[in-house]
Amino acid sequence: MFARISLVAASRGLSPRFHAIALHNVAPFATSPLTAIAAAAAATFRFASSSSPLSDLDRSHAGHLASRESRPHFRPRSDRDPRASQPQTFHPRSSGFGHDGRRDGQVRKQQSAEPLSDFTSFKSPFGYTEPPELKWDQVPLARSLSRALSEEFKYESCTPVQAAIASKMPLEHDVVVQAKTGTGKTLAFLVPAINRAITAGVDPAGRSTKVLIVSPTRELALQIGAEATRLVSKARLGVHTLVGGESKLRQVRDLTRRRCDIVIGTPGRLLDMIQSEPKFRDRLKGVESFILDEADRMLEIGFKEDIEAISKVLPDTRHTMLFSATYPSNVDALVKSTLQPGFEVINTISDDDVSTVHAISQSSIVAPLNDHPLLLYSTLARAMTASTRSEPFKAIVFFPTTRSVELYTELFHNVSAFAQTTSIQPHHIHELHSRKNQAQRVRIADKFRKAHSGILFTSDVSARGVDYPGINLVVQMGIPTSRDQYVHRIGRTGRAGKVGSALSILAPFEKAFMSSLGELPIKDAKLDPKTGAIVTGFGDEVPWDAEAAKTALSQAASDLSEEMLNDAFLGNLGFYQGQIDVLRDSGFSGYQAMKDMYAFYEPMGLSRMPNLPESLRGSYRPPRDSHSSGSRSSSSYNRSSSGGFRSSSSRGDRDSFRRNDRDRDGFRGGDRDGGFRNGDRGGFRRNDRDSGDRDFGRHRESGNRFGDKPWEVRGKARFSHRD
């Protein structure tokens, strides 16, 4: 076994150092040769090259072999390049956003012990701080800042949170600020911090960092960096943004060549730079202002230790500002560990302030998976048609996995070629997820932000921290990872006092999730009796030909590649592995939910059930009586009357999960996201002759892939296929 590892290392041209790492990493897994080799290869080659196929294999599929306890130096950092990250278990939806419902190999439970109001009404232990009416020209600022605010931003008056802080300048004590997003808090902390640096005097050579800002996500860090650059344009200070997904070497080079007065970064990349770059660590000895933005979000992701490690290298004389929308106990603990005693509290959320979330019109519908494309298409197409006649329409559609984002984007791009008339053209769809590199993500986000009307298909990289103005509707295709993530998603709309709407389209095996949101005003979605489309308030008056839409979607689905379907299917299995409790509370086992998912992808062109990786088989193991008539899977619906995709040709009875009765490798090589493919490139071999039930025995009939089965709304689902 060790000889094989040595041979692999040599064939890749790796140095003796990496050879030694491979032999070191194999020890915890030496009980199984194949497992040991895969684990060692994953850890070693990821360390060698974050962009190699083996690194991708490690990221998506081999991470479950390594635990944090046995290999702490490979602990994942979710704000680094997603190609180099290593989820602790198989989880294809894991993204650079860092919120995949897992930490240290454990599936995060729903936070049922905490009242939902902690996340939705922004409860605070502090009294309300009444902000004064204040104009920027009344604030004692350095001349360069005043010029930037008037010339670059063209701002005259302060927002409430800006006024509450600016009125106390210069700030003498550390400050905790509780403020909602979208209230102007970025300038609220940039202005006093930069003013302090200018007043105290910056290093003439620009070799000392005066302001350090920590942000939970790359997108938010880049947004703060852009604001800071505009703000110091008259002062000629240097601004650097240190985030994952970009070249560390280039970031180090820029730090040495340009002024580094202000540094904004994500916790993982900042700590990495501190630990690996002594010169950068030395420059932080001059920090005068330390700012933690969206502290609750950083703690939710799991960055507490990173933040505390960063704060320890900063001077004790620094001034610290901590911003948080909510104030749970873990934020309170962070405040006590990073701020000096006697800190000041500014709470800009009054007891009478109506939560952004409660002000949003929310509805949900439970429908078979096969109906979801048509429901989404009818909702967006009618709204886009209406927007050309009246006011603009912008929507964000969240999907549970990156692969689902890619699949729906391709489907909606294809449909424009088959629909006789459609208001959704390919340029209206903006696709944003962790598989896009950082430059692409910034470009896509800016393009959508500037669009008159448009639709953003995205994963949770857009759930929090990035402001897209003018969002009318947020759609969630499936459940989020947690109830607070639901809140953050729908919080993209209804901002700055504007009206917003949110719609959740769920599968039957997801319906139990809605019970965890009982305190929120979520209504059952209404259907137009003439068209069967969801009534959202956007384009409801637009005439709609449901049959033509079904035909166009069916034709568009036929152009989807089997590889894309395969990856999306496995990605969903990885996501719902972390939601097994929701499936069970909805009356479904993992196996039954998997049958429903396969029934969605199979008629679109997924010809066979992919081999499942070891980390998924336990969650989706078939029951002993899976052939019995009591199966709860909605795949036993009569497809001739269902409202979703169906086979376009009659093929008779067949095994829905057909496999070759030979040993096959579970992994296919070359997939950039570690997808499982057929091939002989290693992985975990299995013999399907020893497996249990493989046969769903579903009959496929000819006809259109979309039918007319009525939809079921939340809390009223009835399943004719169940006992």
GICORCOR-V732770 format. One record per residue. N is the residue number from 1. RES is the residue in three letters. PSI is psi in degrees with one decimal (none if undefined). Layout:
BEGIN
n=[N N]
res=[RES RES]
psi=[PSI PSI]
END
This chain:
BEGIN
n=[1 2 3 4 5 6 7 8 9 10 11 12 13 14 15 16 17 18 19 20 21 22 23 24 25 26 27 28 29 30 31 32 33 34 35 36 37 38 39 40 41 42 43 44 45 46 47 48 49 50 51 52 53 54 55 56 57 58 59 60 61 62 63 64 65 66 67 68 69 70 71 72 73 74 75 76 77 78 79 80 81 82 83 84 85 86 87 88 89 90 91 92 93 94 95 96 97 98 99 100 101 102 103 104 105 106 107 108 109 110 111 112 113 114 115 116 117 118 119 120 121 122 123 124 125 126 127 128 129 130 131 132 133 134 135 136 137 138 139 140 141 142 143 144 145 146 147 148 149 150 151 152 153 154 155 156 157 158 159 160 161 162 163 164 165 166 167 168 169 170 171 172 173 174 175 176 177 178 179 180 181 182 183 184 185 186 187 188 189 190 191 192 193 194 195 196 197 198 199 200 201 202 203 204 205 206 207 208 209 210 211 212 213 214 215 216 217 218 219 220 221 222 223 224 225 226 227 228 229 230 231 232 233 234 235 236 237 238 239 240 241 242 243 244 245 246 247 248 249 250 251 252 253 254 255 256 257 258 259 260 261 262 263 264 265 266 267 268 269 270 271 272 273 274 275 276 277 278 279 280 281 282 283 284 285 286 287 288 289 290 291 292 293 294 295 296 297 298 299 300 301 302 303 304 305 306 307 308 309 310 311 312 313 314 315 316 317 318 319 320 321 322 323 324 325 326 327 328 329 330 331 332 333 334 335 336 337 338 339 340 341 342 343 344 345 346 347 348 349 350 351 352 353 354 355 356 357 358 359 360 361 362 363 364 365 366 367 368 369 370 371 372 373 374 375 376 377 378 379 380 381 382 383 384 385 386 387 388 389 390 391 392 393 394 395 396 397 398 399 400 401 402 403 404 405 406 407 408 409 410 411 412 413 414 415 416 417 418 419 420 421 422 423 424 425 426 427 428 429 430 431 432 433 434 435 436 437 438 439 440 441 442 443 444 445 446 447 448 449 450 451 452 453 454 455 456 457 458 459 460 461 462 463 464 465 466 467 468 469 470 471 472 473 474 475 476 477 478 479 480 481 482 483 484 485 486 487 488 489 490 491 492 493 494 495 496 497 498 499 500 501 502 503 504 505 506 507 508 509 510 511 512 513 514 515 516 517 518 519 520 521 522 523 524 525 526 527 528 529 530 531 532 533 534 535 536 537 538 539 540 541 542 543 544 545 546 547 548 549 550 551 552 553 554 555 556 557 558 559 560 561 562 563 564 565 566 567 568 569 570 571 572 573 574 575 576 577 578 579 580 581 582 583 584 585 586 587 588 589 590 591 592 593 594 595 596 597 598 599 600 601 602 603 604 605 606 607 608 609 610 611 612 613 614 615 616 617 618 619 620 621 622 623 624 625 626 627 628 629 630 631 632 633 634 635 636 637 638 639 640 641 642 643 644 645 646 647 648 649 650 651 652 653 654 655 656 657 658 659 660 661 662 663 664 665 666 667 668 669 670 671 672 673 674 675 676 677 678 679 680 681 682 683 684 685 686 687 688 689 690 691 692 693 694 695 696 697 698 699 700 701 702 703 704 705 706 707 708 709 710 711 712 713 714 715 716 717 718 719 720 721 722 723]
res=[MET PHE ALA ARG ILE SER LEU VAL ALA ALA SER ARG GLY LEU SER PRO ARG PHE HIS ALA ILE ALA LEU HIS ASN VAL ALA PRO PHE ALA THR SER PRO LEU THR ALA ILE ALA ALA ALA ALA ALA ALA THR PHE ARG PHE ALA SER SER SER SER PRO LEU SER ASP LEU ASP ARG SER HIS ALA GLY HIS LEU ALA SER ARG GLU SER ARG PRO HIS PHE ARG PRO ARG SER ASP ARG ASP PRO ARG ALA SER GLN PRO GLN THR PHE HIS PRO ARG SER SER GLY PHE GLY HIS ASP GLY ARG ARG ASP GLY GLN VAL ARG LYS GLN GLN SER ALA GLU PRO LEU SER ASP PHE THR SER PHE LYS SER PRO PHE GLY TYR THR GLU PRO PRO GLU LEU LYS TRP ASP GLN VAL PRO LEU ALA ARG SER LEU SER ARG ALA LEU SER GLU GLU PHE LYS TYR GLU SER CYS THR PRO VAL GLN ALA ALA ILE ALA SER LYS MET PRO LEU GLU HIS ASP VAL VAL VAL GLN ALA LYS THR GLY THR GLY LYS THR LEU ALA PHE LEU VAL PRO ALA ILE ASN ARG ALA ILE THR ALA GLY VAL ASP PRO ALA GLY ARG SER THR LYS VAL LEU ILE VAL SER PRO THR ARG GLU LEU ALA LEU GLN ILE GLY ALA GLU ALA THR ARG LEU VAL SER LYS ALA ARG LEU GLY VAL HIS THR LEU VAL GLY GLY GLU SER LYS LEU ARG GLN VAL ARG ASP LEU THR ARG ARG ARG CYS ASP ILE VAL ILE GLY THR PRO GLY ARG LEU LEU ASP MET ILE GLN SER GLU PRO LYS PHE ARG ASP ARG LEU LYS GLY VAL GLU SER PHE ILE LEU ASP GLU ALA ASP ARG MET LEU GLU ILE GLY PHE LYS GLU ASP ILE GLU ALA ILE SER LYS VAL LEU PRO ASP THR ARG HIS THR MET LEU PHE SER ALA THR TYR PRO SER ASN VAL ASP ALA LEU VAL LYS SER THR LEU GLN PRO GLY PHE GLU VAL ILE ASN THR ILE SER ASP ASP ASP VAL SER THR VAL HIS ALA ILE SER GLN SER SER ILE VAL ALA PRO LEU ASN ASP HIS PRO LEU LEU LEU TYR SER THR LEU ALA ARG ALA MET THR ALA SER THR ARG SER GLU PRO PHE LYS ALA ILE VAL PHE PHE PRO THR THR ARG SER VAL GLU LEU TYR THR GLU LEU PHE HIS ASN VAL SER ALA PHE ALA GLN THR THR SER ILE GLN PRO HIS HIS ILE HIS GLU LEU HIS SER ARG LYS ASN GLN ALA GLN ARG VAL ARG ILE ALA ASP LYS PHE ARG LYS ALA HIS SER GLY ILE LEU PHE THR SER ASP VAL SER ALA ARG GLY VAL ASP TYR PRO GLY ILE ASN LEU VAL VAL GLN MET GLY ILE PRO THR SER ARG ASP GLN TYR VAL HIS ARG ILE GLY ARG THR GLY ARG ALA GLY LYS VAL GLY SER ALA LEU SER ILE LEU ALA PRO PHE GLU LYS ALA PHE MET SER SER LEU GLY GLU LEU PRO ILE LYS ASP ALA LYS LEU ASP PRO LYS THR GLY ALA ILE VAL THR GLY PHE GLY ASP GLU VAL PRO TRP ASP ALA GLU ALA ALA LYS THR ALA LEU SER GLN ALA ALA SER ASP LEU SER GLU GLU MET LEU ASN ASP ALA PHE LEU GLY ASN LEU GLY PHE TYR GLN GLY GLN ILE ASP VAL LEU ARG ASP SER GLY PHE SER GLY TYR GLN ALA MET LYS ASP MET TYR ALA PHE TYR GLU PRO MET GLY LEU SER ARG MET PRO ASN LEU PRO GLU SER LEU ARG GLY SER TYR ARG PRO PRO ARG ASP SER HIS SER SER GLY SER ARG SER SER SER SER TYR ASN ARG SER SER SER GLY GLY PHE ARG SER SER SER SER ARG GLY ASP ARG ASP SER PHE ARG ARG ASN ASP ARG ASP ARG ASP GLY PHE ARG GLY GLY ASP ARG ASP GLY GLY PHE ARG ASN GLY ASP ARG GLY GLY PHE ARG ARG ASN ASP ARG ASP SER GLY ASP ARG ASP PHE GLY ARG HIS ARG GLU SER GLY ASN ARG PHE GLY ASP LYS PRO TRP GLU VAL ARG GLY LYS ALA ARG PHE SER HIS ARG ASP]
psi=[-47.1 -33.7 -38.5 -38.7 -42.5 -41.0 -43.0 -44.3 -41.2 -39.3 -26.0 -2.5 29.1 154.6 165.4 -28.1 -44.6 -32.7 -43.8 -39.1 -40.7 -46.3 -33.8 -40.5 -21.5 -20.8 -46.7 -13.0 20.0 -6.6 -24.4 116.9 -47.5 -40.9 -42.7 -45.0 -43.6 -42.9 -44.8 -42.2 -41.8 -50.1 -42.9 -48.6 -25.0 -39.7 -32.5 -40.4 114.8 -9.7 3.8 159.2 -35.4 -33.2 -39.4 -38.7 -42.3 -42.5 -45.0 -25.7 -27.6 -2.9 -28.2 -13.2 -18.1 132.5 157.2 -33.3 -38.5 -23.9 69.1 -23.5 -4.9 22.5 131.8 147.1 117.4 -8.7 5.7 179.2 121.0 -24.0 -20.1 0.7 163.4 87.9 145.3 -18.5 168.2 119.7 83.9 -18.1 -6.5 133.6 173.9 -14.8 -25.1 15.9 89.6 16.6 11.2 149.9 126.4 37.4 4.0 137.6 127.6 133.2 156.9 140.2 63.0 -20.5 -20.1 135.5 141.3 -28.3 -21.6 -27.7 -18.8 -27.5 4.5 48.5 140.8 140.7 -2.0 154.8 158.8 135.9 110.5 113.7 142.1 162.8 122.4 138.1 152.3 -30.8 -6.1 -8.4 132.1 96.1 157.5 147.9 -38.3 -36.1 -42.4 -41.1 -41.4 -41.7 -36.9 -35.7 -42.5 -46.6 -24.6 39.5 141.0 -49.9 152.4 147.7 166.0 -45.7 -35.2 -41.2 -39.0 -34.7 -46.9 -30.6 -16.6 2.2 142.8 138.5 125.9 -30.0 161.8 154.2 135.3 125.2 123.0 115.0 145.3 157.5 155.8 18.9 7.0 24.1 -20.3 -50.2 -26.8 -31.8 -25.4 -43.4 -53.5 -34.4 -46.4 -36.9 -38.7 -42.9 -43.3 -42.2 -41.8 -22.7 120.2 161.2 123.2 -32.6 -7.8 26.3 0.1 130.1 127.5 -29.1 125.3 123.7 130.0 129.4 148.7 -25.9 157.9 -43.6 -44.5 -39.2 -42.9 -35.6 -43.2 -41.1 -39.7 -40.8 -43.0 -38.8 -41.7 -38.1 -31.3 12.3 -28.0 -12.1 -12.9 45.5 160.3 134.6 130.7 140.4 119.1 104.0 160.8 167.6 -3.8 160.8 119.7 -38.6 -42.8 -38.6 -41.9 -42.5 -41.8 -36.8 -33.7 -24.6 -25.1 164.4 145.4 50.1 -36.2 128.1 127.2 135.7 169.0 154.1 -43.9 -48.1 -38.5 -46.5 -37.5 -45.2 -39.4 -41.8 -27.1 -14.0 94.3 -36.7 -39.3 -42.0 -38.9 -35.4 -25.2 -8.8 -15.3 7.9 128.7 -25.2 124.6 121.4 129.4 110.1 137.7 57.0 -37.5 -37.6 -41.0 -37.6 -35.0 -39.4 -33.6 33.2 16.3 -48.9 -37.6 -44.2 -44.4 -36.9 -38.5 -44.1 -27.2 -23.9 -4.4 154.3 146.5 -20.0 -0.2 160.8 131.5 136.3 129.7 124.7 137.6 137.7 -35.2 167.5 64.5 177.9 -33.4 -30.4 -40.1 -40.8 -39.2 -38.9 -45.1 -25.9 -16.8 -21.8 152.1 147.2 148.9 18.0 156.5 148.0 131.8 114.3 110.8 11.5 108.9 162.7 -28.2 -2.2 123.9 126.5 143.0 -38.7 -43.3 -22.9 -9.8 133.8 117.9 138.7 162.4 157.2 139.8 122.3 153.2 147.5 -37.4 -20.0 -14.6 -44.0 -41.6 -40.8 -44.2 -43.7 -44.7 -37.7 -48.2 -39.6 -43.0 -39.0 -40.4 -35.7 -44.2 -31.2 -27.0 -15.4 -25.2 -112.3 164.9 157.1 127.3 135.4 149.8 128.2 117.6 136.4 154.1 -24.8 157.6 -40.8 -33.6 -37.6 -46.0 -42.0 -48.5 -34.0 -46.2 -41.6 -45.8 -27.0 -41.0 -34.9 -27.0 -22.9 -17.7 -25.6 136.8 -44.4 129.8 140.4 -7.6 109.9 160.0 -34.7 -11.5 -22.1 122.9 126.7 120.5 123.0 -179.6 -15.2 -8.7 139.6 169.9 -41.0 -40.3 -41.9 -41.4 -43.9 -43.3 -43.8 -43.2 -39.8 -43.0 -38.7 -36.4 -11.7 142.5 -48.5 150.3 171.8 129.7 116.0 122.3 162.1 -163.6 3.7 -19.4 11.8 -25.3 148.8 -14.8 130.8 121.7 107.4 149.2 24.2 118.7 -36.5 137.0 126.5 133.1 114.5 88.3 175.6 153.7 -179.7 -24.3 167.8 -34.0 -28.1 -33.5 -45.2 -44.2 -36.0 -53.7 -15.9 -3.0 -15.6 171.2 31.5 156.1 37.1 5.3 158.9 137.9 158.1 151.4 138.8 133.4 127.0 111.7 155.3 160.0 -34.5 1.2 -5.5 -27.4 -21.3 -33.7 -24.8 -22.2 -5.5 30.1 -26.8 -9.9 148.2 69.3 124.1 160.6 130.7 142.1 148.1 139.8 119.6 -23.1 -39.5 -17.9 4.6 156.9 136.6 113.1 -12.8 -1.7 106.8 20.4 -24.1 -7.6 129.3 142.4 125.3 95.1 -38.0 -41.3 -37.4 -39.7 -44.3 -44.3 -41.9 -39.3 -42.5 -38.3 -36.2 -29.1 -16.6 -1.0 138.7 149.6 -31.8 -43.1 -41.6 -41.6 -47.1 -40.5 -40.1 -49.2 -35.3 -41.5 -40.1 -40.8 -40.1 -48.8 -11.8 -32.1 -0.3 28.1 -37.2 -38.2 -42.3 -46.8 -40.9 -22.6 -2.2 19.0 140.5 168.3 -38.7 -42.3 -39.4 -37.4 -38.5 -41.0 -41.8 -41.9 -36.0 -20.9 -43.5 -31.7 -47.9 -13.8 -10.8 2.9 100.6 -22.0 154.8 123.6 152.5 132.8 140.9 161.2 -38.9 -15.5 -22.2 -35.0 -36.0 -24.2 29.7 132.6 143.3 163.3 -30.5 34.9 -16.1 -4.8 162.0 -9.5 6.8 136.4 -4.9 134.7 -0.1 -9.8 5.0 151.8 110.9 -15.2 -16.1 4.7 161.6 26.7 -155.4 140.5 167.3 143.0 0.3 146.3 128.0 -0.3 -171.8 142.5 164.7 120.1 -30.8 56.1 139.2 155.6 138.3 51.7 162.3 129.8 147.9 136.0 -25.5 140.5 138.0 157.8 -8.7 125.4 -22.0 19.4 25.5 156.1 125.8 165.1 142.5 -175.3 47.8 34.5 -172.9 -153.2 112.2 146.6 152.6 111.0 -9.0 -17.5 1.2 169.2 -133.2 124.5 0.6 109.7 -21.1 39.3 132.7 131.3 131.2 160.6 161.5 -175.5 149.1 -7.2 135.8 -151.5 24.4 129.3 150.5 161.6 132.2 164.7 135.0 -2.9 19.9 136.8 131.6 106.1 -16.9 -1.8 151.7 none]
END
